[in-house]
Amino acid sequence: MAVDVLTFGCRLNTVESETMKRHALAAGLEDVILVNTCAVTGEAVRQAKQAIRRARRENPDAKILVTGCAAQVEPGTFGDMAEVDLVIGNDAKLKPESYAGLAADFGIDATEKVRVNDIFSVRETAGHMIEGLEGRTRAFVQVQNGCDHRCTFCIIPYGRGNSRSVPTGDAVEQVKRLVGNGYGEVVLTGVDITSWGQDLPGTPKLGRLVERILTHVPDLKRLRISSIDSVEADEQLIEQIGGQPRLMPHFHLSLQAGDDMILKRMKRRHLRDDAIAFCERVRALRPDVVYGADIIAGFPTETEEMFENSLRLVDDCGLTHLHVFPFSPRPGTPAARIPPVAPKIVKERASRLRDKGEAKLRAYLASEVGKQRSVLVEKAGLGRTEQFTLVELPETLTVKPGDIVMTRITGHTHRALIAETVVGTEAA
């Protein structure tokens, strides 16, 4: 083992892990495990610690470096672990100088092994030029980092810092490079991606970036946005959604709740009707759109009536893919000080939300039978539609990962579509 990376959390971490590995290899590091942590929930932190202990048992001679959001927010937690050799901050993990000469730093005194700076002192985010992601057929481009908002439940700004944008030209060049390396689909990622541009000259909006990418990279077949805050979606972005078939009709929305009082206590920037209006407007422009959403179950003070509003939001917005979070109090956030809902009730409500999501997914899969869908092949027998729906492809189909094929949907399982007839194939 030269350099191994354990990645937790979001797609942004996936992109950053590739940069970390590249820097570590360039620095000549050997027998090193890089752990890129997530802090979004207490469970994410627990899983990271568990993985570190397992990595040490399985690799007793390796050096373990821990970074990421959890390491930024709780540096002492990881610095106190005997299994950990070094802890560095979320900004330092992306700098090549953090890895140069690092071999000599391992084994330092335990009191010096935590090297975490003030993340709010970071003012810029560079466009990390990567050639692609090993073993993946779609590429991810980081265009934004950090968050200027302070939702009462969220610890992430303290792990990522304030919002910082990658300049348009850097983002476009990265997409060009990835398309030149054979990627047919590129996903724009960030912490609060719809805030992109607020710190750049002229304060451009995300719609402008999308338009520039699609205009200047005509060979890009698919552009996807990882997630959006619907209340921040600008007019040009809405226009691109409605008029650009290369912008994929799948949007993961940061909704969090469907009750206005809970949204206010979360310090969200939208109300229930705002979310519904956005979904209806986009669907009118793009009838084939599919929505996913984050929803928190059991936020402090949530009553049964308030929770029912979140359940109804699934229907009112026409959500298909739910990412359900049982509320997890994060020390240092305002929500951690609000009177909590009983854990048993939180668990039960999360279960009901998941059941609702599974029913909506099954109904959507059934509605797709008989339709033709363009599918990006991920590996033998599996691919994704433009709506990011998983598709099981015929094993006899002669295609390779990265190809885009036109299919006819003939059935579905509990989680995926089944395509048995291939209408045509287009190499990505």
BELBELFEN-V85245 format. One record per pair of residues at least 4 apart in sequence whose ideal C-beta (glycine too) atoms are under 6 Angstrom apart, sorted by the first residue. I is the first residue (numbers start at 1). J is the second residue. D is the distance in Angstrom with one decimal. If there is no record, write none. Layout:
# BELBELFEN-V85245
i: [I:I]
j: [J:J]
d: [D:D]
This chain:
# BELBELFEN-V85245
i: [1:2:3:3:3:3:3:4:5:5:5:6:6:7:7:7:7:8:8:8:8:9:9:11:11:11:12:13:15:15:15:17:18:18:19:19:20:20:23:23:24:24:27:27:31:32:33:33:33:34:35:35:36:36:37:37:37:37:38:38:39:39:39:39:39:40:41:42:45:48:52:53:55:56:63:63:64:64:65:66:66:66:66:67:67:67:69:70:71:71:71:72:72:72:72:72:73:73:73:75:75:75:75:76:78:78:79:79:79:85:86:87:88:88:88:88:89:89:90:90:91:92:108:108:119:120:122:124:125:125:125:127:127:127:127:128:129:131:132:132:137:137:137:138:138:139:139:139:140:140:141:141:141:141:142:143:143:143:143:143:144:144:144:144:145:145:145:146:146:146:146:146:146:147:147:147:147:148:148:151:151:152:152:152:152:153:153:153:155:155:156:160:163:163:165:165:165:165:166:166:168:168:172:172:172:175:175:175:176:178:178:179:179:179:179:184:184:184:184:185:185:186:187:187:188:189:194:194:194:194:194:196:197:197:197:198:204:205:206:207:207:207:207:208:210:211:212:213:214:214:222:223:223:224:227:228:228:229:230:230:230:231:231:231:233:239:240:240:241:241:242:242:248:249:249:249:249:249:250:250:250:251:252:253:253:254:255:255:256:256:256:257:257:257:258:258:258:258:259:259:260:260:262:262:262:263:270:270:275:276:276:279:279:282:282:283:290:290:291:292:293:294:295:295:295:296:296:297:297:297:297:298:298:298:298:298:298:299:300:300:300:300:302:302:302:307:311:312:313:314:314:320:320:320:322:324:324:324:326:326:327:329:331:341:341:365:365:368:368:369:371:372:373:373:373:374:374:374:375:375:375:375:375:376:376:376:377:377:377:377:378:378:379:381:381:383:383:384:385:385:389:390:391:391:392:392:393:393:394:397:399:399:402:403:403:404:404:405:405:406:406:407:407:408:409:409:410:410:411:412:412]
j: [31:30:21:24:25:29:32:33:17:21:34:35:51:13:14:17:36:37:38:44:48:13:38:140:189:226:189:36:140:142:189:36:130:133:94:128:34:93:96:99:29:99:99:100:62:63:55:62:64:65:52:66:67:68:48:68:70:71:44:69:69:70:73:155:159:44:328:328:70:70:83:83:59:83:85:106:84:85:86:71:78:84:87:71:88:93:159:74:75:78:87:89:90:116:119:159:155:158:159:79:87:114:116:80:84:87:87:113:114:106:113:114:92:93:98:115:116:117:119:159:122:98:112:113:161:161:161:164:145:164:166:166:170:171:174:142:174:181:139:181:378:401:402:185:187:178:183:186:187:189:174:175:186:188:189:166:171:188:190:196:165:190:193:196:160:164:191:160:161:162:163:164:191:157:163:191:192:162:163:266:267:266:267:334:335:266:333:335:330:333:160:191:192:195:196:197:199:200:170:171:209:212:212:213:216:186:213:217:217:183:186:183:217:219:220:221:402:404:428:222:376:223:224:226:225:226:206:228:229:232:233:206:203:204:205:203:208:234:237:234:236:237:240:236:240:240:216:217:244:246:248:246:247:248:252:233:251:254:253:275:278:269:270:274:237:243:244:247:282:286:285:286:386:286:288:289:386:387:290:387:388:291:292:291:293:294:275:293:266:294:296:262:263:310:272:309:310:313:306:309:271:272:299:302:306:268:274:275:317:316:317:317:318:286:289:289:320:387:319:321:319:323:310:324:353:325:327:326:349:350:353:302:326:327:341:346:349:327:335:338:339:340:306:307:341:349:356:316:317:319:356:360:361:364:357:350:353:354:346:350:346:336:336:345:346:412:417:409:417:409:409:408:385:407:409:386:404:406:383:385:391:405:407:383:384:404:383:399:401:403:382:383:401:393:395:391:393:388:389:391:417:416:417:419:416:418:397:419:420:422:403:405:428:427:428:426:428:422:425:423:424:419:422:421:417:419:418:420:418:417:418]
d: [5.9:5.3:5.5:4.6:5.6:5.8:5.2:4.9:4.8:5.1:4.7:4.8:5.5:5.4:5.8:4.4:4.8:5.4:4.1:6.0:5.4:4.6:2.7:5.6:4.8:5.3:4.9:5.2:4.5:5.0:6.0:4.8:5.0:5.6:5.5:4.5:5.3:5.5:4.6:4.6:4.6:5.0:3.9:4.9:5.0:4.9:5.3:5.1:4.9:5.3:5.8:4.6:6.0:4.3:4.3:3.5:3.7:5.3:4.2:5.7:3.9:4.2:4.9:5.3:4.9:5.4:4.1:4.9:4.8:5.7:5.2:5.7:5.8:3.8:4.7:4.5:5.3:5.3:4.8:5.0:4.6:5.2:5.0:5.0:4.9:4.1:3.2:5.7:5.9:5.3:5.2:5.4:4.3:6.0:5.8:4.4:5.7:5.3:4.8:5.6:5.4:4.8:4.3:5.9:5.3:5.0:5.0:5.9:3.9:5.0:5.2:4.6:4.5:5.9:5.9:5.0:4.1:4.9:5.9:5.9:4.8:4.5:5.0:5.7:3.9:5.2:5.0:5.8:4.3:3.9:5.7:4.3:3.3:6.0:5.5:6.0:5.8:5.7:5.4:5.4:5.1:4.7:4.7:4.1:5.9:4.3:4.3:5.1:4.9:5.1:5.0:5.9:5.8:5.7:5.4:4.7:4.9:5.2:5.5:5.7:5.2:3.1:5.3:4.6:5.9:5.1:5.8:4.5:4.4:4.9:4.7:5.1:5.7:4.6:5.7:5.1:4.3:5.5:4.6:5.5:5.3:5.6:4.9:4.1:4.3:6.0:6.0:4.2:4.1:5.7:5.6:5.2:5.8:4.8:5.0:5.4:5.4:5.2:5.1:5.1:5.8:5.4:5.8:5.7:5.1:5.3:5.4:5.0:5.4:4.5:5.7:5.9:5.7:5.3:5.1:4.4:6.0:5.7:2.9:3.8:5.6:5.8:4.5:5.4:5.3:4.5:5.4:4.9:4.8:3.7:6.0:4.7:5.8:4.0:5.6:5.6:4.3:3.7:5.2:4.8:2.8:3.4:5.6:5.8:4.8:5.8:5.8:5.6:5.7:5.8:5.6:5.7:5.2:4.4:4.2:6.0:5.8:4.8:5.4:5.9:4.0:5.0:3.9:5.6:5.1:5.8:4.8:5.5:5.8:5.6:3.3:5.8:5.0:5.0:5.0:4.2:5.9:5.8:5.0:4.8:4.2:5.8:4.1:5.9:4.5:5.6:5.4:4.5:5.9:5.9:5.3:4.4:5.3:5.3:5.5:4.5:3.8:3.0:4.0:3.9:5.0:5.4:5.4:5.7:5.4:4.4:3.9:5.9:5.8:5.1:5.7:4.3:6.0:5.9:5.7:5.4:4.9:4.0:5.1:3.4:5.0:4.9:5.8:5.8:6.0:4.8:5.4:5.4:4.1:3.9:5.3:5.9:5.9:4.4:4.4:3.0:5.2:5.1:5.8:3.7:5.8:5.0:4.8:5.6:5.6:5.3:5.9:5.8:5.6:4.8:5.3:5.6:6.0:4.7:3.2:5.4:4.6:5.1:5.0:4.1:5.6:4.0:5.9:5.2:5.3:3.8:6.0:5.0:5.6:5.5:5.3:5.3:4.4:5.6:5.9:5.6:6.0:5.6:4.0:5.6:5.0:5.3:5.1:5.5:5.3:5.4:4.5:5.1:5.5:4.7:5.1:5.4:5.4:5.4:5.4:4.9:5.7:5.4:4.5:6.0:5.8:4.0:4.6:5.3:5.2:5.0:5.2:5.6:6.0:6.0:4.3:5.8:4.4:5.5:5.5:4.9:5.1:5.6:4.7:4.3:4.5:3.6:5.8:4.2:5.0:5.6:5.7:4.5:4.1:5.0:5.8]
